[in-house]
Amino acid sequence: MRGYHHPASGPQRRTTSLGELLPCQDINCAESDALTSYNLRDTRPEADLQTKQFFREATGLVREYGAIDTLLFASVFVFALVFTITQFPWFYGNTLGANLTGALFLAAVPFIFLMLSYWAIGVLMPRTGNDYVWVGRILHPSIGFTWGLVYVLIVFLAAFIGAGTGPLSFAVSSIFATYGLLGNSAYFTGLGNFFGGAAGTLELSILFTILVAAFAIFGSKFVKAFLYTTWIFAIVGMVVMWYILSTTSNSTFVSNWNTLVAGNNASYTYSALQATAASNASFPGIATGFGAIVAALPFAFLFLFGGNYANAFAGEIKNVRKSLPIALFLSLILGLGYWIVTSTLTVNTIGFNWATTVGYGWISGGSVPGTASYPLPYQPTQPLFLAVSAYPNQLLITLMFITYFIGSLGPLFAYFWIPSKYLFAWSFDRVIPSKFADVSSKYHTAWVAVIATAIIAVIAEFLYSYLGYSSYFTMGTVLWGISYTIPGIALTVFPYVKKDLFAQAPGWLGKKVAGIPLVSLMGLITTVGFGYVGFIAYSNPAITTVNTNSLELLGAMIVLGFVIFYLSKWYHKREGLDTSMALKEIPPE
C-alpha cells in the first residue's frame, strides 16, 4: 500500500518472520507467471499484514521471462562480440602472454561453485534484486544495501562502460578508420580519430545509453525483441568472425597489415609496432608456466563474469527453479567455449608474440593510441584485426562490421537494464525514495529507476572518457571478484542463522554432507575462491595498479552505503514507520 504508515498508537501487530513463511503444501501448487519457484505461504490469519511495511503490497512486476529468455540474458552477460573489442591485447599485454585457455579452465572451477551458490540463492529468495535481498535478510539489511550499492556500481562501471560503451566507441572508430584506409578518405579517417578520442567516445556512449534506456522503459515485448534481434546478428557476427580468422594465416595478416594499415608510414608496420613496444615500454618477455596462469586468474575471471547477474531479475522469471540453473550453467559452458575458440583463432592469425608485445606497449601508454610505446593512431581492436584479415574483400568487411556492431548492442542493454532492478528493490524496501519503485501500469517497468540509471551512466561515461580505461579495469578486476565473497558468506551461515527456513528448503538445498549443510559448503568454497583471486589481483602490482584514488573511492562508497541506509531508517522512524520490520521479510511479489 503506497504511503502506508503504522499508527503511532493502537494494538501491536506481529510481523511475519522468515521462519513463519511455510512452503506450499498443495500438490497442485505449480509455478506460473504469478508464483515463485519456492512457493512461500503464510498460513496465519493476519497474513494480509505482512507486506504493509513495504512500499506497496505487490511489486507490480510480472513474471514474463521464460527459460530461453533467461539463458539469452545470462549468456550475453558472459560472452559477446563487444567484449572482444580490446580483450585480447588487454589480456596478453597485462599478463605477458599467459596461457588464456589454461587460465580459463582453472577459473571455471570457482565459477562452478559460484553458479551453484546463485542457484541456491535464486531458488530460496526469487525476488528482483535477488542477491541484495539475500545478503540483507541473512546477514543484516545495512550490509545488504551497502554491498549491493558497491557491487552494482562496480559492475556497472566495469561492464556497461569499461567493457561496453567505451570499447564499442572504439569499434566505431575502427570502422570509420578502416573505410578511411580502404578509400584513402581523409574524412573517414578523421571520423575514426575523433570517435577514438575522449569527446567522440563520450558522445557515442551517451547515444548508446539513450538507445538502451528507451528499450528498458517500454516493457518486456521491446526487451525481448531487442534481445532476440541482437542475438541473431551476434550469432551471424560470431560465425563471420570465426570464418575470417580461420581462413587467414599469420603471413597473410602481416602482409595485409603492412599494405592497409602501415601504408607509407614505416613506424606502423607489423614488425615496427612490435619493436617499438618492446623498446619503449621495456617489455620484460613472455611469461610461461603454471605460475603465470595463476597470476592471470583475475584477468581470466573477467572473461567469465556475468552469468549470475540473471539473478537480479529472478522476480520476473517464470518457473525460476528450472529456468535459473539452466541459464547459469549453460552460460558458463558456452562462454568458456566461445572465449577459448575466439582467443585461439585470434592469436593464431595476428600472432601470439605480436599481440602480447603490442598489447603491453598499448597498456604502458595508458591504453590510448598515439603514444611512444604504441604510435598507431587507432585502438588495437578486434574489428580492425578482422578487417585486416578479410582485406581486400570489402563485402566481407562490411558484413562483419554490420553484424559486429548490431550484435554488440545486446550486452550493452543487459548491463544497463540490471542496475535498475537493484534501484527498484532498494526503493521497494524504502531504503531509497519510494519513487524509484514506481512501475508503469502499461509496460510493467520501473521507469523511474531506468531514467535514474541512465543519468548515472552519463556521469560515469564522462569520467571514463576523460580518466581512461585503467581506472575502470582496477575497480573491475579487484572488486568484482571480491564482491562475491559476501553472498558466499551469507550462504555459508544461512542454515545456522535461519534454521527454520533451511529446514523447509527444497531438494538438494536442504541436504547435508557429514552433518554439514551442502549449501554451506558451496558458500564457503565460493567465498574462499573469489577472495583468494581478489587477493592475487590486489597484491600483485604487475596485474593491478592500485592507487590512492581507487582505495578512496571504494571507502567512500562503503561509507555512503551505510550513511544512506541509516539516514533512511531514521527518516522513516521519525515518520512513524519502522522499516526494520520489512527488512526481516522476504518482499512480496
C-alpha positions as CSV (number, residue, x, y, z in Angstrom):
1,M,0.0,0.0,0.0
2,R,1.6,3.3,-1.1
3,G,2.4,5.7,1.7
4,Y,1.2,3.4,4.4
5,H,2.3,4.3,7.9
6,H,1.6,2.5,11.1
7,P,-0.4,4.5,13.6
8,A,1.5,5.9,16.5
9,S,-0.7,4.0,18.9
10,G,-3.1,1.1,18.8
11,P,-2.9,-2.6,19.0
12,Q,0.5,-4.1,18.4
13,R,0.6,-6.3,15.3
14,R,3.2,-9.0,14.8
15,T,5.1,-9.1,11.6
16,T,5.9,-12.2,9.7
17,S,9.4,-13.6,10.2
18,L,11.1,-15.7,7.5
19,G,10.6,-18.8,9.6
20,E,6.8,-18.3,9.5
21,L,6.7,-18.4,5.7
22,L,5.7,-22.1,5.0
23,P,6.2,-24.0,1.8
24,C,3.1,-24.5,-0.1
25,Q,1.6,-27.9,0.8
26,D,-0.9,-28.2,-2.1
27,I,0.2,-30.8,-4.6
28,N,-1.2,-28.6,-7.4
29,C,0.7,-25.6,-6.2
30,A,2.7,-25.4,-9.5
31,E,4.6,-22.4,-10.7
32,S,3.0,-20.0,-13.0
33,D,3.5,-16.4,-14.1
34,A,2.4,-15.2,-10.7
35,L,4.1,-17.8,-8.4
36,T,7.6,-18.2,-7.3
37,S,9.5,-21.5,-7.7
38,Y,9.9,-21.7,-4.0
39,N,6.3,-21.1,-3.0
40,L,6.1,-19.3,0.3
41,R,2.8,-19.0,2.0
42,D,1.9,-17.5,5.3
43,T,-1.0,-19.5,6.7
44,R,-1.7,-17.3,9.7
45,P,-4.9,-15.3,9.8
46,E,-3.1,-12.0,10.0
47,A,-1.1,-12.8,6.8
48,D,-2.5,-9.8,5.0
49,L,-0.5,-7.6,7.3
50,Q,2.9,-9.0,6.3
51,T,3.7,-6.6,3.4
52,K,2.4,-3.4,4.9
53,Q,5.9,-2.2,5.7
54,F,6.9,-2.3,2.1
55,F,6.2,0.4,-0.5
56,R,3.1,-1.4,-1.6
57,E,1.5,-4.9,-1.3
58,A,2.9,-6.1,-4.7
59,T,5.8,-5.1,-6.8
60,G,3.8,-4.6,-9.9
61,L,6.3,-6.6,-11.9
62,V,5.2,-9.6,-13.9
63,R,7.0,-12.9,-14.4
64,E,7.4,-12.6,-18.2
65,Y,10.7,-14.2,-18.9
66,G,11.0,-17.8,-19.7
67,A,13.9,-20.3,-19.7
68,I,15.2,-19.3,-23.2
69,D,14.9,-15.6,-22.4
70,T,16.8,-16.1,-19.1
71,L,19.5,-18.1,-20.9
72,L,20.0,-15.4,-23.5
73,F,20.4,-12.8,-20.9
74,A,22.8,-14.9,-18.8
75,S,24.8,-15.7,-21.9
76,V,25.0,-12.1,-23.2
77,F,26.5,-11.1,-19.8
78,V,29.3,-13.6,-20.3
79,F,30.3,-13.6,-24.0
80,A,29.5,-11.2,-26.7
81,L,31.2,-9.5,-29.7
82,V,31.6,-6.2,-27.9
83,F,33.7,-7.9,-25.2
84,T,36.3,-9.0,-27.8
85,I,37.0,-5.4,-29.0
86,T,40.1,-4.9,-26.9
87,Q,40.0,-8.0,-24.8
88,F,43.0,-9.9,-26.3
89,P,45.6,-7.2,-26.4
90,W,44.4,-6.2,-22.9
91,F,44.7,-9.8,-21.6
92,Y,48.0,-10.8,-23.2
93,G,49.6,-7.4,-22.6
94,N,48.7,-7.4,-18.9
95,T,49.7,-11.0,-18.3
96,L,52.8,-11.0,-20.5
97,G,51.2,-13.7,-22.7
98,A,49.9,-16.1,-20.0
99,N,48.1,-19.2,-21.4
100,L,44.5,-17.9,-21.6
101,T,43.0,-21.4,-22.2
102,G,44.6,-22.8,-19.1
103,A,43.6,-19.8,-17.1
104,L,40.0,-20.1,-18.2
105,F,39.8,-23.8,-17.3
106,L,41.3,-23.0,-13.9
107,A,39.0,-20.1,-13.4
108,A,36.0,-22.2,-14.3
109,V,36.4,-24.2,-11.0
110,P,35.4,-21.4,-8.6
111,F,32.8,-20.3,-11.1
112,I,31.1,-23.7,-10.9
113,F,30.6,-23.1,-7.2
114,L,29.5,-19.5,-7.8
115,M,26.8,-20.8,-10.1
116,L,25.7,-23.4,-7.5
117,S,25.6,-20.7,-4.9
118,Y,23.5,-18.4,-7.1
119,W,21.2,-21.3,-8.0
120,A,20.6,-21.7,-4.3
121,I,20.1,-18.0,-3.6
122,G,17.8,-17.6,-6.6
123,V,15.5,-20.5,-5.6
124,L,15.4,-19.6,-1.9
125,M,14.5,-16.0,-2.4
126,P,13.4,-15.5,-6.0
127,R,12.9,-11.7,-6.0
128,T,14.0,-8.8,-8.0
129,G,17.4,-7.7,-6.8
130,N,17.9,-11.3,-5.6
131,D,21.4,-11.3,-4.1
132,Y,20.8,-7.9,-2.4
133,V,17.7,-9.3,-0.8
134,W,19.6,-12.4,0.2
135,V,22.5,-10.7,1.8
136,G,20.3,-8.2,3.6
137,R,17.9,-10.9,5.0
138,I,20.6,-13.3,6.1
139,L,23.4,-11.0,7.3
140,H,22.0,-7.5,8.0
141,P,19.9,-5.1,6.0
142,S,22.7,-2.4,6.2
143,I,25.2,-4.9,4.9
144,G,22.9,-5.9,2.1
145,F,22.3,-2.4,0.9
146,T,26.0,-1.3,1.2
147,W,27.2,-4.5,-0.5
148,G,24.5,-4.0,-3.2
149,L,25.5,-0.4,-3.8
150,V,29.2,-1.2,-4.2
151,Y,28.5,-4.3,-6.3
152,V,26.1,-2.5,-8.7
153,L,28.4,0.5,-9.2
154,I,31.4,-1.7,-9.8
155,V,29.8,-4.0,-12.3
156,F,28.1,-1.0,-14.0
157,L,31.4,0.8,-14.3
158,A,33.4,-2.2,-15.4
159,A,30.9,-3.9,-17.6
160,F,28.4,-1.4,-19.1
161,I,31.0,1.4,-19.5
162,G,34.5,-0.1,-19.2
163,A,33.8,-3.2,-21.4
164,G,30.7,-1.8,-23.1
165,T,30.0,1.7,-24.3
166,G,33.7,2.7,-24.2
167,P,35.1,-0.2,-26.3
168,L,32.1,-0.1,-28.7
169,S,33.0,3.5,-29.3
170,F,36.5,2.2,-30.1
171,A,34.9,-0.2,-32.6
172,V,33.0,2.6,-34.3
173,S,36.3,4.4,-34.5
174,S,37.9,1.4,-36.1
175,I,35.1,1.1,-38.6
176,F,35.5,4.7,-39.9
177,A,39.3,4.4,-39.8
178,T,39.1,1.2,-41.9
179,Y,36.9,2.8,-44.5
180,G,39.3,5.8,-44.5
181,L,42.2,3.4,-45.2
182,L,40.2,1.4,-47.9
183,G,39.1,4.5,-49.7
184,N,42.0,6.8,-48.9
185,S,39.5,9.1,-47.4
186,A,40.7,11.8,-45.0
187,Y,37.1,12.4,-44.0
188,F,36.5,8.9,-42.7
189,T,40.0,8.8,-41.2
190,G,39.2,12.0,-39.3
191,L,35.9,10.5,-38.0
192,G,37.8,7.4,-36.9
193,N,40.3,9.6,-35.0
194,F,37.5,11.6,-33.4
195,F,35.5,8.7,-32.1
196,G,38.6,7.1,-30.8
197,G,39.2,10.2,-28.7
198,A,37.6,11.3,-25.4
199,A,35.0,13.6,-26.9
200,G,33.9,11.2,-29.5
201,T,33.8,8.3,-27.1
202,L,31.6,10.3,-24.7
203,E,29.2,11.3,-27.5
204,L,28.7,7.8,-28.7
205,S,28.4,6.4,-25.2
206,I,25.6,8.8,-24.4
207,L,23.9,7.9,-27.6
208,F,24.1,4.2,-26.8
209,T,22.8,4.9,-23.3
210,I,19.7,6.7,-24.6
211,L,19.1,3.8,-27.0
212,V,19.1,1.1,-24.4
213,A,17.2,3.2,-21.9
214,A,14.4,3.6,-24.3
215,F,14.0,-0.2,-24.8
216,A,14.3,-0.7,-21.0
217,I,11.3,1.6,-20.4
218,F,8.9,0.2,-22.9
219,G,8.5,-3.2,-21.4
220,S,9.2,-6.9,-21.9
221,K,8.0,-7.1,-25.5
222,F,10.5,-4.4,-26.6
223,V,13.1,-6.0,-24.4
224,K,12.6,-9.5,-25.9
225,A,12.5,-8.1,-29.4
226,F,15.7,-6.2,-28.9
227,L,17.4,-9.2,-27.2
228,Y,16.5,-11.7,-29.8
229,T,17.3,-9.4,-32.7
230,T,20.7,-8.5,-31.4
231,W,21.4,-12.2,-30.7
232,I,20.7,-13.1,-34.3
233,F,23.1,-10.5,-35.5
234,A,25.6,-11.6,-32.8
235,I,25.5,-15.3,-33.9
236,V,26.0,-14.3,-37.6
237,G,28.8,-12.0,-36.5
238,M,30.5,-14.7,-34.5
239,V,30.3,-17.1,-37.5
240,V,31.7,-14.4,-39.8
241,M,34.5,-13.6,-37.3
242,W,35.5,-17.3,-36.9
243,Y,35.4,-17.7,-40.7
244,I,37.6,-14.8,-41.3
245,L,40.1,-15.8,-38.6
246,S,40.2,-19.5,-39.5
247,T,40.9,-18.7,-43.2
248,T,43.6,-16.2,-42.7
249,S,47.2,-17.2,-42.0
250,N,49.6,-15.1,-40.0
251,S,51.7,-14.4,-43.0
252,T,48.6,-13.1,-44.9
253,F,47.7,-11.0,-41.9
254,V,51.2,-9.5,-41.8
255,S,51.1,-8.7,-45.5
256,N,47.6,-7.2,-45.3
257,W,48.6,-5.1,-42.2
258,N,51.6,-3.6,-43.9
259,T,49.5,-2.8,-47.1
260,L,46.3,-1.5,-45.5
261,V,47.4,0.0,-42.1
262,A,51.0,0.9,-42.5
263,G,50.8,2.4,-46.0
264,N,53.8,4.6,-46.4
265,N,54.4,5.0,-42.7
266,A,57.3,2.7,-41.7
267,S,56.6,3.1,-38.0
268,Y,53.2,1.5,-38.4
269,T,54.3,-1.8,-40.0
270,Y,53.7,-5.1,-38.2
271,S,57.3,-5.6,-37.1
272,A,57.9,-1.9,-36.3
273,L,55.0,-1.7,-33.9
274,Q,56.3,-4.8,-32.1
275,A,59.8,-3.4,-31.9
276,T,58.6,0.0,-30.7
277,A,56.5,-1.6,-27.9
278,A,59.4,-3.9,-26.8
279,S,61.9,-1.0,-26.7
280,N,59.9,2.0,-25.5
281,A,57.8,0.0,-23.0
282,S,60.7,-2.1,-21.8
283,F,58.9,-5.3,-22.5
284,P,60.2,-7.9,-19.9
285,G,59.5,-11.0,-22.0
286,I,56.8,-13.7,-22.3
287,A,55.6,-15.3,-19.0
288,T,55.3,-19.0,-19.0
289,G,54.4,-21.9,-16.7
290,F,51.7,-22.5,-14.2
291,G,52.6,-19.5,-12.1
292,A,51.8,-17.2,-15.0
293,I,48.4,-18.9,-15.3
294,V,47.6,-18.4,-11.6
295,A,48.8,-14.8,-11.7
296,A,46.5,-14.3,-14.7
297,L,43.4,-15.6,-12.9
298,P,41.9,-12.1,-12.1
299,F,42.0,-11.4,-15.9
300,A,40.5,-14.7,-16.8
301,F,37.7,-14.1,-14.3
302,L,36.6,-11.1,-16.2
303,F,36.0,-13.3,-19.3
304,L,33.6,-15.5,-17.3
305,F,31.8,-12.9,-15.1
306,G,28.2,-12.1,-15.6
307,G,26.0,-15.2,-15.9
308,N,24.8,-15.0,-12.3
309,Y,23.7,-11.4,-13.0
310,A,20.5,-13.0,-14.2
311,N,19.5,-13.5,-10.6
312,A,18.8,-9.8,-10.4
313,F,15.5,-10.2,-12.2
314,A,14.6,-13.6,-10.6
315,G,11.3,-12.0,-9.5
316,E,10.4,-11.7,-13.2
317,I,11.4,-15.2,-14.3
318,K,8.9,-18.0,-15.0
319,N,9.5,-21.4,-13.4
320,V,12.6,-20.0,-11.8
321,R,13.6,-23.2,-10.1
322,K,14.2,-24.8,-13.5
323,S,15.0,-21.8,-15.7
324,L,17.7,-20.2,-13.5
325,P,20.1,-23.2,-13.2
326,I,19.9,-23.9,-16.9
327,A,20.8,-20.3,-17.6
328,L,23.6,-20.2,-15.0
329,F,25.4,-23.3,-16.1
330,L,24.8,-23.1,-19.9
331,S,26.0,-19.5,-20.0
332,L,29.2,-20.6,-18.2
333,I,29.8,-23.6,-20.5
334,L,29.0,-21.6,-23.7
335,G,31.1,-18.7,-22.5
336,L,34.1,-20.9,-21.8
337,G,33.9,-22.5,-25.3
338,Y,33.4,-19.1,-27.0
339,W,36.4,-17.5,-25.4
340,I,38.7,-20.5,-26.0
341,V,37.8,-20.7,-29.7
342,T,37.9,-17.0,-30.3
343,S,41.1,-16.4,-28.5
344,T,42.9,-19.3,-30.2
345,L,41.8,-18.3,-33.7
346,T,42.7,-14.6,-33.0
347,V,46.2,-15.2,-31.7
348,N,46.9,-17.8,-34.4
349,T,46.0,-15.1,-37.0
350,I,47.5,-11.9,-35.6
351,G,50.5,-13.7,-33.9
352,F,50.8,-14.5,-30.2
353,N,54.1,-12.7,-29.6
354,W,52.8,-9.6,-31.6
355,A,49.5,-9.5,-29.6
356,T,51.4,-9.7,-26.3
357,T,54.1,-7.2,-27.1
358,V,51.9,-4.6,-28.8
359,G,49.3,-5.1,-26.1
360,Y,51.9,-4.4,-23.5
361,G,53.0,-1.3,-25.3
362,W,49.4,-0.1,-25.6
363,I,48.8,-0.6,-21.9
364,S,52.1,1.0,-20.9
365,G,51.0,4.2,-22.8
366,G,47.7,4.4,-20.9
367,S,45.6,2.3,-23.2
368,V,45.3,5.1,-25.7
369,P,46.6,5.4,-29.3
370,G,49.4,7.6,-30.5
371,T,51.9,7.1,-27.6
372,A,55.6,6.4,-27.6
373,S,55.1,2.7,-27.0
374,Y,52.0,2.5,-29.2
375,P,52.3,5.0,-32.0
376,L,49.4,3.7,-34.1
377,P,46.6,6.4,-34.2
378,Y,43.9,3.7,-33.8
379,Q,43.0,1.5,-30.9
380,P,44.1,-2.2,-31.3
381,T,40.5,-3.5,-31.7
382,Q,39.1,-6.8,-32.9
383,P,37.2,-5.2,-35.8
384,L,40.5,-3.7,-37.0
385,F,42.2,-7.1,-36.9
386,L,39.2,-8.7,-38.7
387,A,39.2,-6.0,-41.4
388,V,42.9,-6.5,-42.0
389,S,42.4,-10.3,-42.1
390,A,39.5,-10.0,-44.6
391,Y,41.2,-7.4,-46.8
392,P,40.7,-6.8,-49.8
393,N,37.2,-8.4,-49.6
394,Q,35.2,-5.2,-48.8
395,L,31.8,-7.0,-48.9
396,L,33.0,-9.4,-46.2
397,I,34.5,-6.5,-44.2
398,T,31.1,-4.6,-44.4
399,L,29.1,-7.7,-43.4
400,M,31.5,-8.2,-40.4
401,F,31.1,-4.5,-39.3
402,I,27.3,-4.6,-39.5
403,T,26.8,-7.8,-37.6
404,Y,29.6,-6.9,-35.2
405,F,28.1,-3.6,-34.3
406,I,24.4,-4.6,-34.0
407,G,25.3,-7.8,-32.3
408,S,27.2,-5.8,-29.7
409,L,24.1,-3.8,-28.6
410,G,22.5,-6.7,-26.6
411,P,25.1,-6.8,-23.8
412,L,25.0,-3.0,-23.5
413,F,21.3,-3.2,-22.9
414,A,21.6,-6.1,-20.5
415,Y,24.2,-4.5,-18.3
416,F,22.3,-1.2,-18.3
417,W,19.0,-2.9,-17.5
418,I,20.1,-4.9,-14.5
419,P,21.2,-1.9,-12.2
420,S,17.6,-0.5,-12.5
421,K,16.4,-3.8,-10.8
422,Y,18.5,-3.0,-7.8
423,L,17.3,0.6,-7.6
424,F,13.8,-0.8,-7.7
425,A,14.5,-3.4,-4.9
426,W,16.1,-0.7,-2.7
427,S,13.2,1.6,-3.2
428,F,10.6,-1.2,-2.6
429,D,12.4,-1.8,0.8
430,R,12.1,2.0,1.4
431,V,15.9,2.3,1.7
432,I,15.9,5.0,-1.0
433,P,12.9,7.2,-2.0
434,S,9.9,5.1,-3.0
435,K,9.6,7.0,-6.3
436,F,12.2,4.7,-7.7
437,A,9.8,1.8,-7.3
438,D,7.1,3.3,-9.5
439,V,6.1,0.8,-12.2
440,S,4.4,1.7,-15.4
441,S,0.9,0.2,-15.5
442,K,1.1,-0.2,-19.2
443,Y,4.6,-1.6,-19.6
444,H,5.2,-3.1,-16.2
445,T,8.7,-1.5,-16.0
446,A,10.3,0.5,-13.2
447,W,10.6,3.6,-15.4
448,V,11.9,6.0,-12.8
449,A,14.7,3.6,-11.9
450,V,15.6,3.2,-15.6
451,I,15.9,7.0,-16.0
452,A,18.0,7.3,-12.9
453,T,20.3,4.6,-14.2
454,A,20.7,6.5,-17.5
455,I,21.6,9.7,-15.6
456,I,24.2,7.8,-13.6
457,A,25.5,6.2,-16.8
458,V,26.1,9.6,-18.4
459,I,28.0,10.9,-15.4
460,A,30.2,7.7,-15.3
461,E,30.8,7.9,-19.1
462,F,32.1,11.4,-18.7
463,L,34.6,10.2,-16.1
464,Y,35.5,7.2,-18.2
465,S,36.2,9.3,-21.3
466,Y,38.5,11.7,-19.5
467,L,40.0,9.5,-16.8
468,G,40.7,6.5,-19.0
469,Y,40.3,2.7,-19.1
470,S,42.8,1.7,-16.4
471,S,40.8,3.0,-13.5
472,Y,37.8,1.0,-14.5
473,F,39.9,-2.0,-15.0
474,T,41.3,-1.8,-11.5
475,M,37.9,-1.5,-10.0
476,G,36.5,-4.3,-12.1
477,T,39.4,-6.7,-11.6
478,V,39.7,-6.5,-7.8
479,L,36.2,-5.6,-6.6
480,W,34.0,-7.5,-8.9
481,G,35.7,-10.7,-7.8
482,I,35.9,-9.9,-4.1
483,S,32.2,-8.8,-4.1
484,Y,31.1,-12.4,-4.4
485,T,32.6,-13.3,-1.1
486,I,29.7,-11.5,0.7
487,P,26.8,-13.6,-0.8
488,G,29.1,-16.6,-0.3
489,I,29.4,-15.8,3.4
490,A,25.6,-15.3,3.6
491,L,25.1,-18.8,2.1
492,T,27.6,-20.3,4.4
493,V,25.9,-19.1,7.6
494,F,22.3,-19.4,6.2
495,P,21.5,-22.9,7.7
496,Y,22.7,-21.7,11.1
497,V,21.1,-18.3,11.3
498,K,17.8,-19.2,9.5
499,K,17.3,-22.7,10.7
500,D,13.5,-22.7,10.2
501,L,13.9,-21.6,6.5
502,F,16.7,-24.1,5.9
503,A,14.5,-26.9,7.3
504,Q,12.0,-26.1,4.5
505,A,14.5,-25.8,1.7
506,P,13.6,-27.9,-1.3
507,G,15.7,-30.6,-2.9
508,W,19.4,-30.6,-2.6
509,L,19.3,-27.2,-0.9
510,G,18.3,-28.9,2.4
511,K,20.8,-31.8,2.2
512,K,23.8,-32.3,4.4
513,V,27.2,-34.0,3.9
514,A,28.8,-35.4,7.0
515,G,26.4,-33.3,9.0
516,I,27.4,-30.1,7.2
517,P,24.8,-28.4,5.1
518,L,25.6,-28.7,1.4
519,V,24.8,-25.0,0.8
520,S,27.2,-24.0,3.5
521,L,30.0,-25.9,1.7
522,M,29.0,-24.2,-1.6
523,G,29.1,-20.8,0.0
524,L,32.4,-21.4,1.8
525,I,34.2,-22.6,-1.4
526,T,32.8,-19.6,-3.3
527,T,34.0,-17.2,-0.6
528,V,37.5,-18.7,-0.4
529,G,37.9,-19.0,-4.2
530,F,36.9,-15.5,-5.1
531,G,38.6,-14.0,-2.0
532,Y,41.8,-15.6,-3.0
533,V,41.7,-14.4,-6.6
534,G,40.8,-11.0,-5.4
535,F,43.9,-11.1,-3.1
536,I,46.1,-12.0,-6.1
537,A,44.8,-9.1,-8.1
538,Y,45.1,-6.7,-5.2
539,S,48.6,-7.7,-4.1
540,N,50.3,-8.1,-7.4
541,P,51.4,-4.7,-8.9
542,A,52.1,-6.4,-12.2
543,I,48.4,-7.2,-12.5
544,T,46.6,-4.3,-10.8
545,T,47.5,-0.7,-10.4
546,V,46.0,0.1,-7.1
547,N,46.2,3.8,-6.5
548,T,45.1,6.0,-3.7
549,N,42.1,7.3,-5.7
550,S,40.8,3.8,-6.2
551,L,41.0,3.0,-2.5
552,E,39.5,6.3,-1.5
553,L,36.6,5.7,-3.9
554,L,35.9,2.3,-2.5
555,G,36.0,3.6,1.0
556,A,33.7,6.4,0.1
557,M,31.2,4.0,-1.5
558,I,31.1,1.8,1.6
559,V,30.6,4.8,3.9
560,L,28.0,6.2,1.6
561,G,26.1,3.0,1.7
562,F,25.8,2.8,5.5
563,V,25.1,6.5,5.7
564,I,22.2,6.3,3.2
565,F,20.8,3.2,5.0
566,Y,20.8,4.7,8.5
567,L,19.6,8.1,7.4
568,S,16.7,6.4,5.6
569,K,15.9,4.3,8.7
570,W,16.0,7.5,10.9
571,Y,13.8,9.4,8.5
572,H,11.1,6.7,8.3
573,K,11.2,6.1,12.0
574,R,10.6,9.8,12.6
575,E,7.6,9.5,10.3
576,G,6.2,6.6,12.4
577,L,7.4,3.7,10.2
578,D,9.9,1.2,11.5
579,T,11.5,-0.1,8.2
580,S,13.4,-2.8,10.1
581,M,10.2,-4.8,10.3
582,A,10.0,-5.1,6.5
583,L,13.7,-5.8,6.1
584,K,13.3,-9.0,8.0
585,E,10.8,-10.3,5.5
586,I,11.0,-11.7,2.0
587,P,9.5,-9.0,-0.2
588,P,6.1,-9.7,-1.8
589,E,5.8,-10.4,-5.5
